[in-house]
Amino acid sequence: MSRPDIGDFLLHIEVIMTEQGSSDLLLLKSAEAHKVGQRSTGSIDYEVLTDMNRQVVWLRIVGNTSRGYFSSEKIDFEKAVACVKNIQADQPFPSKLLGGAFVGRSANNAGFLVAVLRAEKLLIAATNSIHQHLVAGDWRAWKQEMLALTGIPLAAEVEAKSEAQPPIVENNSVAFPEHKEHTKRQKSGRSNGADRSR
């Protein structure tokens, strides 16, 4: 049996997702977060997204000003909430705890998400360990605050193409672990990102 043409496959995905409207997104916020690893440099560009019905909030890492792979998938905010739901306010935890919010397996994912959550004041640095973090802020109130933003529509067909691409992204420089608990290199891929403002 012959393999389907990749162009036909992508067109099929675009048509289905456009008809269903499930890929129509609103860009609520585009911002920058400083990396938090001890030897990390540079920053992370990220987006806050929602659906047209404003029911779901996603976070998406779209850029890295220095070195390190990352997965450009949409991260359901509720998955991040689930990762820390059993963590007490005064209980430090490592970055890797947030790895469960991702489908992709890039070693830097969890640490980069920590940087985003710190930028949004939902995490703070643990007092006794630079490699650990504390839950802070009101996560539910933050979600409602994001959903109240006006947002910019993203085209369904553009989003369909983005989702069809491999999720692992790298910069031109050689990748290396950004956090203490990250040790594994990942394969490269491509990503599409929306226009960002700072």
N, C-alpha and C positions, 0 to 999 in steps of 0.2 A: 504494500500500500504506500503510495507516494505521500510525502509530507506536505501539509498545506503551505501555501505561500505566505510569508510573514506579513507582506503588505495587506493581503486579504484578511489575515487574522486581526491586524490592528484596525482595519476599517470595520470589521465585524464588531469589535469591542466598542469602537466609537459610536456606531449606530445604536447598539443595545443601550449603552449608558446614556446617550443623548435622549433616546426615546423614554427611558425610565426616569430621567432627570436626576438619578442618584449621584451623578458626578458633579452637579452644579454646586459650586462652593462660594462662600463669601470670605474674602480676606479681611479679617477683623483688625489685625495688627501685624506689623513687621518691625522687628527690633534686633538689637545686638546684645549678646551676653559675653562677658569676659570668661575665659576658661578658668577652671578652679584647680587644676592639677598643680602640684608643687613645682614641676619643671615646665609647665605649659606656657606657651606664649600665644598672643593673638586672641581672637574672639570668634564667636559663633553667630551667624545670621540665622534668624528663625522667624517663623510665621505662626500666628494664631488664626485658625480657620473654623468655619461652621457651615452647616448645610443651609439650604434656603428656608427651611422651616425652623431654624435656630434651635434644634434639639440636641445636637452633639457639638462638642468643642474638640478640635484636634490641634496638636502642636506639630510643627514640621521643621526640621533642621534643613536649611537650604544653602548654607555656605560656611566656609571655614577659612579664615584669613591666613592661617599658617599651615601646619602639617597635621595629618591624621585622616583616616577614612571615617565615613559615617553613613548611616542608612537614611535616605531621603523620604522614607515612608511617612504617612500621616500617623501620628500617635494619638489614640483616643485618650483624652484627659482622664477619663474614668479608669483606664488601665493604670495610669500613674497613681491615681487615688488608691486603687486596690493594692498597689505595691507597698504602700506605707500605712494602710488602714490599721494594722496591728502594732504600729510603732507609737510609743508614748512620746509626749512632747519633750521630755528630758532624756530620751533614749537615743544616743548616737547610732548611726547606721552607715555602712559603706555605699559608695556609688553603685556597685554591682547589683544592689537590691532593686534598682529601677530597670535592670535589663529585661525584666519580664514584660515591660510595656511595649517592647519591640517585637516584630517578626524577624527582622534582619539580625544578623549575628556579628556586625562590626564591633570590634573590641572597644571602640570609643563611644558607642551609643549611650550607655548609661551615664558616663561622665559628662558628655555633652548635654544630656537632658538635665542633669544636676545643674549645670551652668545656666540653662534656660530657667529652671525653677527658682534658682537663686535670684536671677535678674527680675523675676516676677514676685519676689519677696515671699515665696512659698516654702523656701528652705533657707537655712542659715548655716554658717560653719559651726561645727562642734568646737567647744572651748578647748578640749584636751587633745584633739586629733585633727590635723589638717586634712586627713584623708576621709573624714567622716562628717556627717551632716545632721541637722536637727530639723524636724518639721516645724514650720512657722506659718503665721498668717491664717486666714480663713479661706480654705480651698473652695468651699461652696459659694461664698460671696464673690470670690475672684471669678469663678465661672459665670455667675450672673452678670458681673461687671463686663466681662468680655462679650457676652451675648447681647448686651445693651448697646454696643458700639455699632455704628452705621454699617461699615464694611464695604468692600469693593467686590463686585461679582467676578468670578473666574469662569471662563468658557468651559462648557462640558467637554468638548472635544479635546481641548488642551489638557484637561485633567485626565481624560482617558488615556492619552498618549503617555503622560507622565507615569501613570500607574502601570502601564505595560512595559516600561523600561526596567532593567535591573536596578535594585534600590541602593547598591553600594556605590559611594562616590569617593573619589580621591582628588587631591590637588596635584599639581605638576611635580611638587617636591616629594621626596621619599617619605612614606608614612612611618610613624613610630608610635608606640603606646603613649597616650596622653596621661594616663593615670596609673597609680601603683599596681592596681589589680589587673590591668590590661596587659597581656603579653603576646597575643596572637595577631599576625598580620592577616589582612583580608584581600580578596581579589577586587580589582577596580571595576567601575561601571560608569553609568552616565545618569545625570539628573536634569530635570527641568525645574526652574524656580520662577516664581512670579516676581515682578518688579518690586523693589524694596525701598522704603524710605527710612531715614534714621531720625 
